[in-house]
Every structure is written in structure tokens, then in C-alpha cells.
Amino acid sequence: MDVIDLRSDTVTRPTDAMRAAMLAAEVGDDVYGEDPTVNALQQRMASDLGFEAALFVPTGTQSNLLALMSHCERGDEYLVGADAHTYKFEGGGAAVLGSIQPQPITHDADGSLPLDKLAVAIKPVDPHFARTRVLALENTWHGRTLPLDYLQAAHDFARERGLGLHLDGARLYNAAVACGVPAREIARHFDTVSICLSKGLGAPVGSVLVGSHALIDKARRWRKVTGGGWRQAGILAAAGQYALDHHVTRLADDHHRAAHLAGRLREIAGIDLLGQYTNMVFIDVPAARLRELDVHLRAAGIRISVGYLPTLRLVTHLDIDDDGVERTVAAFATFFQRN
């Protein structure tokens, strides 16, 4: 039985065509800057998104960390969402490795950080305080796309206060497809942007950080310091190139399937649909039945992430087709109808 894996869009597997591109990749030593496929990917990403330079790195977590360490010095501070990935789900790396203090701000429902709350959070110039240097946003945030007018307002806010502006754009292309604009239109508001190739785009490994020459030069050094220097990485960069060529516009299919899944789950008694945003569906089920539900779904060949809260996140992606959505709906319906 084929497994339907809805835990995340990180679980995608390279297609046969992507594997062929990886096999054919021309490679060199990237620490020496000599891998032609890595260099081509970096040049492409910088050009496509409107930046001077780019850096190919192993993970999105490292990409965000390098950006913050390049913007900040020890004892500096970044403003960030209280439920943002860079604050909550990256092991406290900015504080642990960069000596950079996070100042968390509660998100609005659409994923934005209220500018009035950000203004109050900026520290005065005083030796008692960390120096506020950067505003970090996330797009998409729990599948939600930040409004385009908010991005402009956040850009203006940061410029007026002398702050750098970083975007955790792990799912930048999902946001662009959902908003009907080129990814460049979102990225142009920021000083640095981190983009994952290994989520909805379907590459097996890798993220790209884009920014100015000066910031990327700093990030390159920090990449080496944090153990991210790699050698013949062109094999992985080729997968990223293939993903950019073939898997961007098809993200709309993931969004449509998520919407269909949400609509069908809404009809099942016992499931409370909380919302559907881009390729993510959020539902509540009775907390006491989470483990039983997980066992039932696994027996049906369906994997979901089950924690200790009744809220579940189901994520559509490259490896989920229409049949996978229907199998998922049927498995949920069977569970709730029999109990």
C-alpha cells in the first residue's frame, strides 16, 4: 500500500527526472567556490529575486541563522513573531550561537506583526538594553500569506527606524503562487530572504539565502563556522534547479487539493475545521482520541503528525495526488462513523 504522508511538505521524494538531473550535474568543490552547478543556482536565485548575491546552504534553519548572524553582532536583538519558526522551532540558534536576543511579538491572525507593537518593542539607545537591529517576518506563516500592502508597510517601518528586514520565506513560492505575483514582488521588500527548496518545491535538500554582497559574504563565513561548508554540492543544487524549472507553478495543485480536502473533512461529524491556507489544512479532533485516530490512519496507510494538542495540520505536496486526498477523507470518515 502506498503511504499518504501528510505530516509536512518536507517528506517529498525526488522524482525520476530530478534524480536524472542530479546524476548529470557537473560538480566541483563549493568551499573553494568551484562548483559550477552551485554557482549557477546561486546566480539564478539572486537574479530572479532581485538581489546581488545568494548562498546555497543545507537547511532553512541554517539559512535563517546565517542571516541573523550577518545582520547582528553579539548583544543585538531581533524582533520576531512569538510563533515564528525562527523563534520557536529552530532550537534557539540565534541566541545560542549568535548571542542575539529574540524579542517575540504576538502575531495577528493573518501572520503579520502589528506595527504599533513592534514600535513599542524597539529598545532605546541605552547600555541597559540589547540593540534592536532586525525585524524578521515569515511568509507563509502556518500556510497564511502576508498581505502585500503589509509587506510595504513593514518595509517602510524598518527603513524609518534603521532596522534590517529578514524574511523566512521557506515557502516563498507558495505565497507567490497564492497571491498571483512573482516571488520577486514579495522578496523586494527585504534585505535578506531565506528560501527552502526542500519543501513544496520537492528537492531533497537545501535552502538559499539571498541578500547584498556584503551580507552574503558574512553569511558564507558563518556557514563555514557552523559546519555548513560542503564540497561537491552541485548534485543537490541540480535538484534545486530542476525544482525551480518544473515545480513552482504546480504548487497551485497542492493548494487546490488542500482546499478540496478541507471541504470534505468539514462534512465529517467529529472534526472541527479550523481553516485551510495554501497547502495546509488545520482541524481539531477530540484530544482523547488522538492516539486511536493515529493508529487507525496508519493502518490505512496514512501518516499525520500527532502531538498532545487536538489541533492537527495536514499538508499537501508533490507526492499527494487526488487519490491520496480521497483515501484520506475515507479513512477519517470511517473512523468517526464507527465510533
ChimeraX attribute file (.defattr): number of C-alpha atoms within 10 A of each C-alpha:
attribute: neighborCount
match mode: 1-to-1
recipient: residues
	/A:1	7
	/A:2	8
	/A:3	14
	/A:4	22
	/A:5	23
	/A:6	24
	/A:7	17
	/A:8	19
	/A:9	24
	/A:10	20
	/A:11	18
	/A:12	20
	/A:13	15
	/A:14	20
	/A:15	17
	/A:16	9
	/A:17	12
	/A:18	22
	/A:19	19
	/A:20	14
	/A:21	19
	/A:22	20
	/A:23	14
	/A:24	12
	/A:25	21
	/A:26	16
	/A:27	20
	/A:28	19
	/A:29	16
	/A:30	19
	/A:31	16
	/A:32	10
	/A:33	11
	/A:34	15
	/A:35	21
	/A:36	19
	/A:37	24
	/A:38	29
	/A:39	20
	/A:40	15
	/A:41	22
	/A:42	21
	/A:43	17
	/A:44	17
	/A:45	24
	/A:46	21
	/A:47	15
	/A:48	13
	/A:49	20
	/A:50	17
	/A:51	22
	/A:52	16
	/A:53	22
	/A:54	29
	/A:55	24
	/A:56	31
	/A:57	26
	/A:58	21
	/A:59	20
	/A:60	26
	/A:61	20
	/A:62	26
	/A:63	29
	/A:64	30
	/A:65	25
	/A:66	28
	/A:67	31
	/A:68	29
	/A:69	23
	/A:70	20
	/A:71	22
	/A:72	22
	/A:73	14
	/A:74	15
	/A:75	14
	/A:76	21
	/A:77	26
	/A:78	27
	/A:79	23
	/A:80	25
	/A:81	26
	/A:82	16
	/A:83	17
	/A:84	22
	/A:85	20
	/A:86	26
	/A:87	21
	/A:88	13
	/A:89	11
	/A:90	15
	/A:91	12
	/A:92	17
	/A:93	20
	/A:94	25
	/A:95	18
	/A:96	10
	/A:97	12
	/A:98	20
	/A:99	17
	/A:100	24
	/A:101	20
	/A:102	22
	/A:103	18
	/A:104	18
	/A:105	18
	/A:106	16
	/A:107	17
	/A:108	10
	/A:109	9
	/A:110	14
	/A:111	22
	/A:112	22
	/A:113	25
	/A:114	15
	/A:115	14
	/A:116	9
	/A:117	12
	/A:118	19
	/A:119	12
	/A:120	9
	/A:121	14
	/A:122	21
	/A:123	14
	/A:124	12
	/A:125	10
	/A:126	8
	/A:127	7
	/A:128	8
	/A:129	13
	/A:130	20
	/A:131	21
	/A:132	25
	/A:133	22
	/A:134	24
	/A:135	25
	/A:136	24
	/A:137	26
	/A:138	27
	/A:139	24
	/A:140	24
	/A:141	24
	/A:142	21
	/A:143	22
	/A:144	21
	/A:145	22
	/A:146	20
	/A:147	16
	/A:148	14
	/A:149	9
	/A:150	14
	/A:151	19
	/A:152	15
	/A:153	14
	/A:154	22
	/A:155	19
	/A:156	14
	/A:157	18
	/A:158	20
	/A:159	12
	/A:160	9
	/A:161	12
	/A:162	12
	/A:163	20
	/A:164	20
	/A:165	25
	/A:166	26
	/A:167	25
	/A:168	26
	/A:169	27
	/A:170	28
	/A:171	26
	/A:172	26
	/A:173	28
	/A:174	29
	/A:175	26
	/A:176	22
	/A:177	18
	/A:178	18
	/A:179	16
	/A:180	9
	/A:181	13
	/A:182	15
	/A:183	19
	/A:184	18
	/A:185	13
	/A:186	24
	/A:187	24
	/A:188	16
	/A:189	19
	/A:190	22
	/A:191	20
	/A:192	29
	/A:193	29
	/A:194	32
	/A:195	24
	/A:196	29
	/A:197	31
	/A:198	26
	/A:199	23
	/A:200	29
	/A:201	29
	/A:202	28
	/A:203	29
	/A:204	21
	/A:205	19
	/A:206	22
	/A:207	25
	/A:208	27
	/A:209	30
	/A:210	31
	/A:211	25
	/A:212	15
	/A:213	13
	/A:214	11
	/A:215	22
	/A:216	22
	/A:217	16
	/A:218	15
	/A:219	28
	/A:220	21
	/A:221	14
	/A:222	20
	/A:223	24
	/A:224	12
	/A:225	10
	/A:226	12
	/A:227	10
	/A:228	18
	/A:229	19
	/A:230	16
	/A:231	15
	/A:232	19
	/A:233	24
	/A:234	29
	/A:235	20
	/A:236	25
	/A:237	32
	/A:238	26
	/A:239	31
	/A:240	31
	/A:241	24
	/A:242	20
	/A:243	21
	/A:244	19
	/A:245	11
	/A:246	14
	/A:247	19
	/A:248	16
	/A:249	14
	/A:250	15
	/A:251	23
	/A:252	18
	/A:253	18
	/A:254	24
	/A:255	24
	/A:256	15
	/A:257	25
	/A:258	25
	/A:259	19
	/A:260	18
	/A:261	23
	/A:262	23
	/A:263	16
	/A:264	17
	/A:265	20
	/A:266	16
	/A:267	13
	/A:268	18
	/A:269	11
	/A:270	17
	/A:271	16
	/A:272	17
	/A:273	20
	/A:274	14
	/A:275	15
	/A:276	23
	/A:277	20
	/A:278	27
	/A:279	27
	/A:280	25
	/A:281	27
	/A:282	19
	/A:283	18
	/A:284	16
	/A:285	18
	/A:286	13
	/A:287	13
	/A:288	11
	/A:289	10
	/A:290	19
	/A:291	13
	/A:292	10
	/A:293	20
	/A:294	16
	/A:295	13
	/A:296	17
	/A:297	19
	/A:298	15
	/A:299	13
	/A:300	18
	/A:301	17
	/A:302	22
	/A:303	20
	/A:304	18
	/A:305	14
	/A:306	15
	/A:307	11
	/A:308	10
	/A:309	12
	/A:310	15
	/A:311	19
	/A:312	20
	/A:313	19
	/A:314	22
	/A:315	28
	/A:316	30
	/A:317	27
	/A:318	21
	/A:319	19
	/A:320	20
	/A:321	14
	/A:322	14
	/A:323	10
	/A:324	21
	/A:325	20
	/A:326	14
	/A:327	15
	/A:328	23
	/A:329	19
	/A:330	15
	/A:331	20
	/A:332	19
	/A:333	18
	/A:334	14
	/A:335	15
	/A:336	14
	/A:337	11
	/A:338	6
	/A:339	6
